[in-house]
Amino acid sequence: MTFEKSTGSPHHFLAQLAGNWKGTSKLWLEPDKLANEASLVGTIQLILDGRFALFLYESSIEGEAQHGMFTFGYNTLLDRF
């Protein structure tokens, strides 16, 4: 198991995601039927020496404010995010 931050490594890719983001959130509860669409703002920060990225976001569903977080990383043993 190795942790590599060099250019082209999965952890280098995570580092490139860090920063402020905004876009559109879309929610489907049934196939081919969009249930909700709303603006989304968030920030991605690196945690645990760049091994993981933390995405904190704000959006809404049917006008009700939604706040959340998502942590993602790369598993070097399984070779996948």
C-alpha positions as CSV (number, residue, x, y, z in Angstrom):
1,M,0.0,0.0,0.0
2,T,1.4,3.3,-1.0
3,F,0.3,6.9,-0.7
4,E,1.5,9.0,-3.5
5,K,0.8,12.7,-4.2
6,S,2.8,12.9,-7.5
7,T,1.2,14.3,-10.6
8,G,-1.2,11.8,-12.2
9,S,-1.8,9.9,-8.9
10,P,-5.4,9.5,-7.6
11,H,-4.5,11.7,-4.5
12,H,-3.2,14.4,-6.8
13,F,-6.6,14.2,-8.6
14,L,-8.3,14.8,-5.3
15,A,-6.1,17.8,-4.6
16,Q,-7.2,19.4,-7.8
17,L,-10.9,19.3,-6.7
18,A,-10.2,21.5,-3.6
19,G,-11.9,24.8,-3.6
20,N,-15.4,26.4,-3.9
21,W,-18.0,25.0,-6.3
22,K,-21.4,25.9,-7.5
23,G,-23.8,24.3,-9.9
24,T,-27.2,22.6,-10.1
25,S,-28.5,19.7,-8.0
26,K,-31.0,17.4,-9.7
27,L,-33.1,14.7,-7.9
28,W,-34.8,11.8,-9.5
29,L,-37.1,9.5,-7.4
30,E,-38.4,7.6,-10.5
31,P,-36.6,6.8,-13.7
32,D,-37.0,9.6,-16.3
33,K,-39.0,11.8,-13.9
34,L,-37.0,14.8,-12.5
35,A,-38.4,15.5,-9.0
36,N,-36.4,18.6,-8.1
37,E,-33.8,20.9,-9.5
38,A,-32.0,23.6,-7.4
39,S,-28.8,25.6,-7.2
40,L,-26.0,24.1,-5.1
41,V,-23.0,25.7,-3.5
42,G,-20.2,23.8,-1.8
43,T,-16.6,23.6,-0.9
44,I,-14.1,20.7,-1.2
45,Q,-11.3,20.6,1.3
46,L,-8.5,18.0,1.7
47,I,-8.3,16.1,5.0
48,L,-5.9,13.6,6.6
49,D,-2.9,14.9,4.6
50,G,-4.7,14.7,1.3
51,R,-5.8,11.1,1.6
52,F,-9.5,12.2,1.5
53,A,-11.6,15.1,0.3
54,L,-14.5,16.5,2.2
55,F,-17.4,18.1,0.2
56,L,-19.7,20.4,2.3
57,Y,-22.7,21.6,0.4
58,E,-26.0,23.6,0.6
59,S,-29.0,23.2,-1.7
60,S,-32.7,22.8,-1.4
61,I,-35.5,20.3,-2.1
62,E,-38.9,21.7,-2.8
63,G,-37.8,25.0,-1.2
64,E,-36.5,23.4,2.0
65,A,-32.9,24.1,2.8
66,Q,-30.6,21.1,2.6
67,H,-27.1,20.9,4.1
68,G,-24.8,17.9,3.7
69,M,-21.3,16.5,3.5
70,F,-19.7,13.8,1.5
71,T,-16.3,12.2,2.1
72,F,-14.4,10.5,-0.6
73,G,-11.0,9.0,-1.2
74,Y,-9.0,6.4,-3.1
75,N,-8.5,2.8,-1.9
76,T,-5.0,1.9,-2.8
77,L,-5.7,-1.8,-2.1
78,L,-8.7,-2.1,-4.4
79,D,-7.4,0.5,-6.8
80,R,-10.7,2.5,-7.0
81,F,-12.3,5.6,-5.6
